[in-house]
Amino acid sequence: MTGRPTALVTGASRGIGFAIAHRLAEAGYDLIVCARRAGTVADAGRRLASTGARVHAEQVDLAAEEDVRRLIEVCQERCDRLDVLVLGAGIGTAGPIEEVPLRRFDKVFAVNVRAPYALVQALLPLLRKGAAANPGRGAKIVALASITGIYPSPGLAAYGASKAALGALCRSVNAEASASGVSATVISPGYVDTDMTEGVRDEVDPATMISTSDIAELAMSVTRLSVNAVVPELVVTRPGGQLHRA
């Protein structure tokens, strides 16, 4: 993948990740996309390629260290630069603090924090090359977190802690790399109308949830900012009395 801008999008087979990947493809980016299920990521790759983008789809389980290493190697082999890194993959867990098993806590942190850290660490050289190729805009990292990483929600302590850590990672990227043109933005929404929120639809009307297109629009706006505009965090709430809740 050379010449055109390139983006890596994790969790790109559905939901917010696919919405962002589709917008990037329409904007002229070539893509590397990944997701945990081989069939769904292959289907997503075909749909994204129909826009005219060059797309490489990779089945990756971000909880598996060997899969994370393989994804890094794919990027290093296929890309001479990276312009956008979208950290879209994530898993959730629910339950009171005293009931969530530590093994589940560890898996949430493996996917939501450790894998993003490993990707940022390994791909910063490619992102710096992307920033050098476009000094006016730089290179962007967009991480999808949750409002529960800012405002606590009962039963979501492990998930919220992982998303708070993801936000801290983005702020550290800005402290260390924004001077060389690589900046990071964490987007922290309330409930978005995706598969991940199916379990709360008896309590929260999907019609009141944030849309995937809303989040994709925000992500794309970040990619269009100048190198001098660093946006550490975007918090997106639902209307009404839920402003500080998911």
C-alpha atoms as an extended CHARMM CRD file, in Angstrom:
* protein
*
       246  EXT
         1         1  MET       CA              0.0000000000        0.0000000000        0.0000000000  PROA      1               0.0000000000
         2         2  THR       CA              1.7750000000        3.0970000000       -1.2390000000  PROA      2               0.0000000000
         3         3  GLY       CA              0.8990000000        6.5450000000       -2.4580000000  PROA      3               0.0000000000
         4         4  ARG       CA             -2.5590000000        6.9840000000       -0.9570000000  PROA      4               0.0000000000
         5         5  PRO       CA             -3.0660000000        7.5860000000        2.7750000000  PROA      5               0.0000000000
         6         6  THR       CA             -3.3760000000        4.4060000000        4.8080000000  PROA      6               0.0000000000
         7         7  ALA       CA             -5.3530000000        3.5660000000        7.9270000000  PROA      7               0.0000000000
         8         8  LEU       CA             -5.4940000000        0.5930000000       10.2700000000  PROA      8               0.0000000000
         9         9  VAL       CA             -8.8860000000        0.0240000000       11.8830000000  PROA      9               0.0000000000
        10        10  THR       CA             -9.3420000000       -2.6140000000       14.5680000000  PROA      10              0.0000000000
        11        11  GLY       CA            -12.8170000000       -3.9220000000       15.3230000000  PROA      11              0.0000000000
        12        12  ALA       CA            -13.7950000000       -2.9830000000       11.7820000000  PROA      12              0.0000000000
        13        13  SER       CA            -16.3210000000       -5.6980000000       10.9440000000  PROA      13              0.0000000000
        14        14  ARG       CA            -19.3610000000       -3.9960000000       12.4670000000  PROA      14              0.0000000000
        15        15  GLY       CA            -20.6650000000       -1.1350000000       14.5710000000  PROA      15              0.0000000000
        16        16  ILE       CA            -18.5800000000        1.9770000000       15.0860000000  PROA      16              0.0000000000
        17        17  GLY       CA            -15.4130000000        0.4220000000       13.6930000000  PROA      17              0.0000000000
        18        18  PHE       CA            -17.0500000000       -0.4280000000       10.3730000000  PROA      18              0.0000000000
        19        19  ALA       CA            -18.7200000000        2.9780000000       10.1830000000  PROA      19              0.0000000000
        20        20  ILE       CA            -15.3600000000        4.7190000000       10.5820000000  PROA      20              0.0000000000
        21        21  ALA       CA            -13.6090000000        2.3490000000        8.1590000000  PROA      21              0.0000000000
        22        22  HSD       CA            -16.2980000000        2.9970000000        5.5550000000  PROA      22              0.0000000000
        23        23  ARG       CA            -15.9370000000        6.7540000000        5.9140000000  PROA      23              0.0000000000
        24        24  LEU       CA            -12.1550000000        6.4760000000        5.6030000000  PROA      24              0.0000000000
        25        25  ALA       CA            -12.4950000000        4.3480000000        2.4700000000  PROA      25              0.0000000000
        26        26  GLU       CA            -14.8520000000        6.9010000000        0.9230000000  PROA      26              0.0000000000
        27        27  ALA       CA            -12.3590000000        9.6460000000        1.8120000000  PROA      27              0.0000000000
        28        28  GLY       CA             -9.6040000000        7.9740000000       -0.2200000000  PROA      28              0.0000000000
        29        29  TYR       CA             -7.7620000000        5.9060000000        2.3650000000  PROA      29              0.0000000000
        30        30  ASP       CA             -6.4390000000        2.4160000000        1.7690000000  PROA      30              0.0000000000
        31        31  LEU       CA             -7.1990000000        0.1640000000        4.6960000000  PROA      31              0.0000000000
        32        32  ILE       CA             -5.9710000000       -2.6540000000        6.8400000000  PROA      32              0.0000000000
        33        33  VAL       CA             -8.9360000000       -3.8770000000        8.8690000000  PROA      33              0.0000000000
        34        34  CYS       CA             -9.2040000000       -6.5750000000       11.4810000000  PROA      34              0.0000000000
        35        35  ALA       CA            -11.7680000000       -8.2820000000       13.6670000000  PROA      35              0.0000000000
        36        36  ARG       CA            -12.0310000000      -11.4650000000       15.6840000000  PROA      36              0.0000000000
        37        37  ARG       CA            -14.2870000000      -13.5020000000       13.3820000000  PROA      37              0.0000000000
        38        38  ALA       CA            -12.8380000000      -14.5040000000       10.0200000000  PROA      38              0.0000000000
        39        39  GLY       CA            -16.1350000000      -14.5440000000        8.1400000000  PROA      39              0.0000000000
        40        40  THR       CA            -17.3580000000      -11.1610000000        9.3190000000  PROA      40              0.0000000000
        41        41  VAL       CA            -14.0630000000       -9.3710000000        8.7100000000  PROA      41              0.0000000000
        42        42  ALA       CA            -13.7840000000      -10.9070000000        5.2360000000  PROA      42              0.0000000000
        43        43  ASP       CA            -17.3060000000       -9.7020000000        4.4500000000  PROA      43              0.0000000000
        44        44  ALA       CA            -16.4880000000       -6.2410000000        5.8020000000  PROA      44              0.0000000000
        45        45  GLY       CA            -13.3590000000       -6.1640000000        3.6500000000  PROA      45              0.0000000000
        46        46  ARG       CA            -15.3840000000       -6.8950000000        0.5220000000  PROA      46              0.0000000000
        47        47  ARG       CA            -17.9340000000       -4.1960000000        1.3680000000  PROA      47              0.0000000000
        48        48  LEU       CA            -15.1960000000       -1.6530000000        2.0130000000  PROA      48              0.0000000000
        49        49  ALA       CA            -13.3700000000       -2.5670000000       -1.1870000000  PROA      49              0.0000000000
        50        50  SER       CA            -16.5440000000       -1.7850000000       -3.1600000000  PROA      50              0.0000000000
        51        51  THR       CA            -15.7550000000        1.9070000000       -2.5080000000  PROA      51              0.0000000000
        52        52  GLY       CA            -12.6100000000        1.5760000000       -4.6190000000  PROA      52              0.0000000000
        53        53  ALA       CA            -10.2330000000        1.4340000000       -1.6620000000  PROA      53              0.0000000000
        54        54  ARG       CA             -7.5050000000       -1.1510000000       -1.4440000000  PROA      54              0.0000000000
        55        55  VAL       CA             -8.3890000000       -3.2310000000        1.5990000000  PROA      55              0.0000000000
        56        56  HSD       CA             -6.5600000000       -5.9720000000        3.4300000000  PROA      56              0.0000000000
        57        57  ALA       CA             -8.7410000000       -7.8390000000        5.9380000000  PROA      57              0.0000000000
        58        58  GLU       CA             -7.1000000000       -9.8160000000        8.7390000000  PROA      58              0.0000000000
        59        59  GLN       CA             -8.6830000000      -12.1280000000       11.3130000000  PROA      59              0.0000000000
        60        60  VAL       CA             -7.2030000000      -11.1080000000       14.6680000000  PROA      60              0.0000000000
        61        61  ASP       CA             -8.0660000000      -11.9140000000       18.2720000000  PROA      61              0.0000000000
        62        62  LEU       CA             -6.5980000000       -8.9980000000       20.2000000000  PROA      62              0.0000000000
        63        63  ALA       CA             -6.6970000000      -11.0350000000       23.4080000000  PROA      63              0.0000000000
        64        64  ALA       CA             -4.0580000000      -13.3190000000       21.8630000000  PROA      64              0.0000000000
        65        65  GLU       CA             -0.5490000000      -11.8800000000       21.9500000000  PROA      65              0.0000000000
        66        66  GLU       CA              0.5530000000      -13.8330000000       18.8780000000  PROA      66              0.0000000000
        67        67  ASP       CA             -2.3290000000      -12.3550000000       16.8830000000  PROA      67              0.0000000000
        68        68  VAL       CA             -1.3640000000       -8.8360000000       17.9360000000  PROA      68              0.0000000000
        69        69  ARG       CA              2.2170000000       -9.5030000000       16.8230000000  PROA      69              0.0000000000
        70        70  ARG       CA              0.9600000000      -10.8320000000       13.4850000000  PROA      70              0.0000000000
        71        71  LEU       CA             -1.1660000000       -7.7370000000       12.9160000000  PROA      71              0.0000000000
        72        72  ILE       CA              1.8380000000       -5.5270000000       13.6190000000  PROA      72              0.0000000000
        73        73  GLU       CA              3.9270000000       -7.5210000000       11.1490000000  PROA      73              0.0000000000
        74        74  VAL       CA              1.2080000000       -7.2100000000        8.4910000000  PROA      74              0.0000000000
        75        75  CYS       CA              1.2090000000       -3.4350000000        8.8890000000  PROA      75              0.0000000000
        76        76  GLN       CA              4.9790000000       -3.2020000000        8.8150000000  PROA      76              0.0000000000
        77        77  GLU       CA              5.1810000000       -5.3550000000        5.6870000000  PROA      77              0.0000000000
        78        78  ARG       CA              2.3260000000       -3.7170000000        3.7680000000  PROA      78              0.0000000000
        79        79  CYS       CA              2.6440000000       -0.0440000000        4.7270000000  PROA      79              0.0000000000
        80        80  ASP       CA              5.3910000000        2.4440000000        4.0430000000  PROA      80              0.0000000000
        81        81  ARG       CA              3.5220000000        4.8390000000        6.3180000000  PROA      81              0.0000000000
        82        82  LEU       CA              0.4190000000        4.9860000000        8.4930000000  PROA      82              0.0000000000
        83        83  ASP       CA             -1.7690000000        8.0790000000        8.5000000000  PROA      83              0.0000000000
        84        84  VAL       CA             -4.5890000000        6.9980000000       10.8110000000  PROA      84              0.0000000000
        85        85  LEU       CA             -4.7850000000        4.3330000000       13.5030000000  PROA      85              0.0000000000
        86        86  VAL       CA             -8.3010000000        3.6190000000       14.7660000000  PROA      86              0.0000000000
        87        87  LEU       CA             -8.3860000000        1.5980000000       17.9770000000  PROA      87              0.0000000000
        88        88  GLY       CA            -11.9490000000        0.4220000000       17.6000000000  PROA      88              0.0000000000
        89        89  ALA       CA            -11.9260000000       -3.1120000000       18.9840000000  PROA      89              0.0000000000
        90        90  GLY       CA            -13.1260000000       -3.6300000000       22.5020000000  PROA      90              0.0000000000
        91        91  ILE       CA            -15.0110000000       -5.9950000000       24.7610000000  PROA      91              0.0000000000
        92        92  GLY       CA            -17.2130000000       -5.3140000000       27.7470000000  PROA      92              0.0000000000
        93        93  THR       CA            -18.1240000000       -7.0390000000       30.9550000000  PROA      93              0.0000000000
        94        94  ALA       CA            -20.7620000000       -6.2660000000       33.5430000000  PROA      94              0.0000000000
        95        95  GLY       CA            -21.2830000000       -7.0830000000       37.1730000000  PROA      95              0.0000000000
        96        96  PRO       CA            -20.6210000000       -5.7490000000       40.6640000000  PROA      96              0.0000000000
        97        97  ILE       CA            -16.9710000000       -5.3260000000       41.6070000000  PROA      97              0.0000000000
        98        98  GLU       CA            -17.0830000000       -8.2290000000       44.0620000000  PROA      98              0.0000000000
        99        99  GLU       CA            -18.5140000000      -10.6080000000       41.4440000000  PROA      99              0.0000000000
       100       100  VAL       CA            -16.4920000000      -10.0370000000       38.2460000000  PROA      100             0.0000000000
       101       101  PRO       CA            -13.8080000000      -12.7760000000       38.0560000000  PROA      101             0.0000000000
       102       102  LEU       CA            -10.2490000000      -11.5400000000       37.7000000000  PROA      102             0.0000000000
       103       103  ARG       CA             -9.8070000000      -13.7080000000       34.6170000000  PROA      103             0.0000000000
       104       104  ARG       CA            -12.5590000000      -11.6730000000       32.9550000000  PROA      104             0.0000000000
       105       105  PHE       CA            -10.9780000000       -8.4410000000       34.1690000000  PROA      105             0.0000000000
       106       106  ASP       CA             -7.6670000000       -9.5720000000       32.6580000000  PROA      106             0.0000000000
       107       107  LYS       CA             -9.2640000000      -10.3260000000       29.2780000000  PROA      107             0.0000000000
       108       108  VAL       CA            -10.9990000000       -6.9410000000       29.1860000000  PROA      108             0.0000000000
       109       109  PHE       CA             -7.6760000000       -5.2220000000       29.8490000000  PROA      109             0.0000000000
       110       110  ALA       CA             -5.8710000000       -7.4270000000       27.3160000000  PROA      110             0.0000000000
       111       111  VAL       CA             -8.2160000000       -6.3360000000       24.5200000000  PROA      111             0.0000000000
       112       112  ASN       CA             -9.0570000000       -2.7930000000       25.6100000000  PROA      112             0.0000000000
       113       113  VAL       CA             -5.6560000000       -1.6450000000       26.9100000000  PROA      113             0.0000000000
       114       114  ARG       CA             -2.7540000000       -4.0220000000       26.3170000000  PROA      114             0.0000000000
       115       115  ALA       CA             -3.4030000000       -4.5690000000       22.6090000000  PROA      115             0.0000000000
       116       116  PRO       CA             -3.8290000000       -0.8290000000       21.9000000000  PROA      116             0.0000000000
       117       117  TYR       CA             -0.6210000000       -0.1230000000       23.8280000000  PROA      117             0.0000000000
       118       118  ALA       CA              1.2550000000       -2.7670000000       21.8270000000  PROA      118             0.0000000000
       119       119  LEU       CA             -0.0840000000       -1.4020000000       18.5230000000  PROA      119             0.0000000000
       120       120  VAL       CA              0.7800000000        2.1960000000       19.3650000000  PROA      120             0.0000000000
       121       121  GLN       CA              4.2320000000        1.2110000000       20.5950000000  PROA      121             0.0000000000
       122       122  ALA       CA              5.0930000000       -0.7890000000       17.4850000000  PROA      122             0.0000000000
       123       123  LEU       CA              3.4290000000        1.4410000000       14.8980000000  PROA      123             0.0000000000
       124       124  LEU       CA              4.6260000000        4.8500000000       16.0720000000  PROA      124             0.0000000000
       125       125  PRO       CA              7.4900000000        4.7800000000       13.5330000000  PROA      125             0.0000000000
       126       126  LEU       CA              4.9720000000        4.2960000000       10.7010000000  PROA      126             0.0000000000
       127       127  LEU       CA              2.7310000000        7.0080000000       12.1440000000  PROA      127             0.0000000000
       128       128  ARG       CA              5.6960000000        9.3940000000       12.2840000000  PROA      128             0.0000000000
       129       129  LYS       CA              6.3400000000        8.6470000000        8.6120000000  PROA      129             0.0000000000
       130       130  GLY       CA              2.7050000000        9.4280000000        7.9110000000  PROA      130             0.0000000000
       131       131  ALA       CA              3.0540000000       12.7150000000        9.7700000000  PROA      131             0.0000000000
       132       132  ALA       CA              6.1950000000       13.5770000000        7.8020000000  PROA      132             0.0000000000
       133       133  ALA       CA              4.3910000000       12.8550000000        4.5240000000  PROA      133             0.0000000000
       134       134  ASN       CA              1.6130000000       15.2780000000        5.4770000000  PROA      134             0.0000000000
       135       135  PRO       CA              3.1770000000       17.9080000000        7.7530000000  PROA      135             0.0000000000
       136       136  GLY       CA              0.1120000000       20.1390000000        7.6540000000  PROA      136             0.0000000000
       137       137  ARG       CA             -2.1790000000       17.5190000000        9.1150000000  PROA      137             0.0000000000
       138       138  GLY       CA              0.1130000000       15.0030000000       10.7770000000  PROA      138             0.0000000000
       139       139  ALA       CA             -0.9740000000       11.4730000000       11.6860000000  PROA      139             0.0000000000
       140       140  LYS       CA             -3.8920000000       10.6670000000       13.9590000000  PROA      140             0.0000000000
       141       141  ILE       CA             -4.7810000000        7.9970000000       16.4820000000  PROA      141             0.0000000000
       142       142  VAL       CA             -8.4840000000        7.6910000000       17.2820000000  PROA      142             0.0000000000
       143       143  ALA       CA             -9.3940000000        5.4360000000       20.2030000000  PROA      143             0.0000000000
       144       144  LEU       CA            -12.9560000000        4.4050000000       21.0030000000  PROA      144             0.0000000000
       145       145  ALA       CA            -13.5650000000        4.4150000000       24.7350000000  PROA      145             0.0000000000
       146       146  SER       CA            -16.7060000000        4.9760000000       26.8180000000  PROA      146             0.0000000000
       147       147  ILE       CA            -18.2810000000        7.5850000000       29.0190000000  PROA      147             0.0000000000
       148       148  THR       CA            -18.0100000000        4.9840000000       31.7970000000  PROA      148             0.0000000000
       149       149  GLY       CA            -14.2730000000        5.6470000000       31.7850000000  PROA      149             0.0000000000
       150       150  ILE       CA            -15.0460000000        9.1830000000       33.0070000000  PROA      150             0.0000000000
       151       151  TYR       CA            -18.2810000000        8.9110000000       34.9650000000  PROA      151             0.0000000000
       152       152  PRO       CA            -18.7400000000        5.6570000000       36.9020000000  PROA      152             0.0000000000
       153       153  SER       CA            -21.7250000000        3.4410000000       36.2260000000  PROA      153             0.0000000000
       154       154  PRO       CA            -22.7540000000        0.7040000000       38.6810000000  PROA      154             0.0000000000
       155       155  GLY       CA            -21.8270000000       -2.7270000000       37.4000000000  PROA      155             0.0000000000
       156       156  LEU       CA            -19.2880000000       -1.4760000000       34.8630000000  PROA      156             0.0000000000
       157       157  ALA       CA            -16.1980000000       -1.0080000000       37.0270000000  PROA      157             0.0000000000
       158       158  ALA       CA            -13.8720000000       -3.2940000000       35.0490000000  PROA      158             0.0000000000
       159       159  TYR       CA            -15.0120000000       -1.9780000000       31.6750000000  PROA      159             0.0000000000
       160       160  GLY       CA            -14.8590000000        1.6410000000       32.8370000000  PROA      160             0.0000000000
       161       161  ALA       CA            -11.3880000000        1.1570000000       34.2970000000  PROA      161             0.0000000000
       162       162  SER       CA            -10.1300000000       -0.2260000000       30.9900000000  PROA      162             0.0000000000
       163       163  LYS       CA            -11.5440000000        2.7140000000       29.0610000000  PROA      163             0.0000000000
       164       164  ALA       CA            -10.0820000000        5.1970000000       31.5520000000  PROA      164             0.0000000000
       165       165  ALA       CA             -6.7080000000        3.5530000000       30.9660000000  PROA      165             0.0000000000
       166       166  LEU       CA             -7.1690000000        3.8720000000       27.1990000000  PROA      166             0.0000000000
       167       167  GLY       CA             -7.7700000000        7.5830000000       27.6580000000  PROA      167             0.0000000000
       168       168  ALA       CA             -4.6130000000        7.8720000000       29.7360000000  PROA      168             0.0000000000
       169       169  LEU       CA             -2.6720000000        6.1490000000       26.9570000000  PROA      169             0.0000000000
       170       170  CYS       CA             -3.9130000000        8.6920000000       24.4200000000  PROA      170             0.0000000000
       171       171  ARG       CA             -2.9380000000       11.5930000000       26.6500000000  PROA      171             0.0000000000
       172       172  SER       CA              0.5430000000       10.0980000000       27.0240000000  PROA      172             0.0000000000
       173       173  VAL       CA              0.8590000000        9.7580000000       23.2430000000  PROA      173             0.0000000000
       174       174  ASN       CA              0.1240000000       13.4650000000       22.9490000000  PROA      174             0.0000000000
       175       175  ALA       CA              2.7290000000       14.3100000000       25.5710000000  PROA      175             0.0000000000
       176       176  GLU       CA              5.3870000000       12.2350000000       23.8250000000  PROA      176             0.0000000000
       177       177  ALA       CA              4.5720000000       12.3340000000       20.1050000000  PROA      177             0.0000000000
       178       178  SER       CA              2.4190000000       15.3560000000       19.2150000000  PROA      178             0.0000000000
       179       179  ALA       CA              5.5070000000       17.5270000000       18.7200000000  PROA      179             0.0000000000
       180       180  SER       CA              6.5020000000       15.1600000000       15.9030000000  PROA      180             0.0000000000
       181       181  GLY       CA              3.0300000000       15.3460000000       14.3340000000  PROA      181             0.0000000000
       182       182  VAL       CA              1.3220000000       12.2830000000       15.8590000000  PROA      182             0.0000000000
       183       183  SER       CA             -1.6760000000       13.0650000000       18.0540000000  PROA      183             0.0000000000
       184       184  ALA       CA             -4.3020000000       10.9080000000       19.7490000000  PROA      184             0.0000000000
       185       185  THR       CA             -7.9590000000       11.4760000000       20.5140000000  PROA      185             0.0000000000
       186       186  VAL       CA            -10.1150000000        9.2440000000       22.6670000000  PROA      186             0.0000000000
       187       187  ILE       CA            -13.8450000000        9.3480000000       21.9150000000  PROA      187             0.0000000000
       188       188  SER       CA            -15.9280000000        8.5040000000       24.9870000000  PROA      188             0.0000000000
       189       189  PRO       CA            -19.6180000000        8.0840000000       24.1410000000  PROA      189             0.0000000000
       190       190  GLY       CA            -22.6380000000        7.0190000000       26.1060000000  PROA      190             0.0000000000
       191       191  TYR       CA            -24.7060000000        4.1410000000       24.7800000000  PROA      191             0.0000000000
       192       192  VAL       CA            -24.3170000000        3.7540000000       21.0140000000  PROA      192             0.0000000000
       193       193  ASP       CA            -26.8350000000        1.7470000000       19.0010000000  PROA      193             0.0000000000
       194       194  THR       CA            -24.6650000000       -1.3020000000       18.2700000000  PROA      194             0.0000000000
       195       195  ASP       CA            -24.5840000000       -5.0090000000       19.0920000000  PROA      195             0.0000000000
       196       196  MET       CA            -22.7520000000       -4.2290000000       22.3320000000  PROA      196             0.0000000000
       197       197  THR       CA            -25.7930000000       -2.4380000000       23.7420000000  PROA      197             0.0000000000
       198       198  GLU       CA            -28.3290000000       -5.1790000000       22.9800000000  PROA      198             0.0000000000
       199       199  GLY       CA            -28.3040000000       -6.2140000000       26.6410000000  PROA      199             0.0000000000
       200       200  VAL       CA            -29.6470000000       -2.8820000000       27.8750000000  PROA      200             0.0000000000
       201       201  ARG       CA            -32.3740000000       -2.2950000000       25.3020000000  PROA      201             0.0000000000
       202       202  ASP       CA            -35.0750000000       -3.2520000000       27.7730000000  PROA      202             0.0000000000
       203       203  GLU       CA            -33.9630000000       -0.2940000000       29.8770000000  PROA      203             0.0000000000
       204       204  VAL       CA            -32.7100000000        2.1360000000       27.2070000000  PROA      204             0.0000000000
       205       205  ASP       CA            -34.6840000000        2.7930000000       24.0440000000  PROA      205             0.0000000000
       206       206  PRO       CA            -32.3440000000        2.3820000000       21.0290000000  PROA      206             0.0000000000
       207       207  ALA       CA            -34.0490000000        5.4350000000       19.5420000000  PROA      207             0.0000000000
       208       208  THR       CA            -32.3930000000        7.5200000000       22.2710000000  PROA      208             0.0000000000
       209       209  MET       CA            -28.9310000000        6.0500000000       21.7170000000  PROA      209             0.0000000000
       210       210  ILE       CA            -26.0890000000        7.7210000000       19.8500000000  PROA      210             0.0000000000
       211       211  SER       CA            -25.6960000000        6.5260000000       16.2570000000  PROA      211             0.0000000000
       212       212  THR       CA            -22.5830000000        4.9620000000       14.7850000000  PROA      212             0.0000000000
       213       213  SER       CA            -22.6310000000        7.6750000000       12.1230000000  PROA      213             0.0000000000
       214       214  ASP       CA            -22.3610000000       10.3240000000       14.8590000000  PROA      214             0.0000000000
       215       215  ILE       CA            -19.1620000000        8.7400000000       16.1690000000  PROA      215             0.0000000000
       216       216  ALA       CA            -17.7930000000        8.1980000000       12.6670000000  PROA      216             0.0000000000
       217       217  GLU       CA            -18.3870000000       11.8740000000       11.8970000000  PROA      217             0.0000000000
       218       218  LEU       CA            -16.4010000000       12.9010000000       14.9690000000  PROA      218             0.0000000000
       219       219  ALA       CA            -13.5830000000       10.5080000000       14.0930000000  PROA      219             0.0000000000
       220       220  MET       CA            -13.3650000000       11.8750000000       10.5620000000  PROA      220             0.0000000000
       221       221  SER       CA            -13.3470000000       15.4460000000       11.8420000000  PROA      221             0.0000000000
       222       222  VAL       CA            -10.2780000000       14.6040000000       13.9230000000  PROA      222             0.0000000000
       223       223  THR       CA             -8.4680000000       13.2600000000       10.8410000000  PROA      223             0.0000000000
       224       224  ARG       CA             -9.0580000000       16.5720000000        9.0620000000  PROA      224             0.0000000000
       225       225  LEU       CA             -7.6350000000       18.8080000000       11.7830000000  PROA      225             0.0000000000
       226       226  SER       CA             -4.3200000000       20.5670000000       11.3510000000  PROA      226             0.0000000000
       227       227  VAL       CA             -1.2550000000       19.3130000000       13.1400000000  PROA      227             0.0000000000
       228       228  ASN       CA             -1.5570000000       22.2570000000       15.5420000000  PROA      228             0.0000000000
       229       229  ALA       CA             -4.9570000000       21.1420000000       16.8560000000  PROA      229             0.0000000000
       230       230  VAL       CA             -4.5670000000       18.3570000000       19.4230000000  PROA      230             0.0000000000
       231       231  VAL       CA             -7.8670000000       17.0750000000       20.8260000000  PROA      231             0.0000000000
       232       232  PRO       CA             -7.1980000000       14.7360000000       23.7590000000  PROA      232             0.0000000000
       233       233  GLU       CA            -10.7940000000       13.6750000000       24.3290000000  PROA      233             0.0000000000
       234       234  LEU       CA            -14.3180000000       13.9630000000       22.9580000000  PROA      234             0.0000000000
       235       235  VAL       CA            -17.1530000000       13.0670000000       25.3290000000  PROA      235             0.0000000000
       236       236  VAL       CA            -20.5000000000       12.3190000000       23.7040000000  PROA      236             0.0000000000
       237       237  THR       CA            -23.5910000000       12.1390000000       25.8920000000  PROA      237             0.0000000000
       238       238  ARG       CA            -27.2100000000       11.2910000000       25.2710000000  PROA      238             0.0000000000
       239       239  PRO       CA            -29.7740000000       14.0460000000       25.7080000000  PROA      239             0.0000000000
       240       240  GLY       CA            -31.8800000000       14.7260000000       28.7730000000  PROA      240             0.0000000000
       241       241  GLY       CA            -31.0910000000       13.5700000000       32.2810000000  PROA      241             0.0000000000
       242       242  GLN       CA            -28.4120000000       11.0660000000       31.2180000000  PROA      242             0.0000000000
       243       243  LEU       CA            -25.6210000000       13.5830000000       30.6540000000  PROA      243             0.0000000000
       244       244  HSD       CA            -23.2170000000       11.9130000000       33.0840000000  PROA      244             0.0000000000
       245       245  ARG       CA            -24.3390000000        8.3370000000       32.5150000000  PROA      245             0.0000000000
       246       246  ALA       CA            -24.0210000000        5.8480000000       29.6950000000  PROA      246             0.0000000000
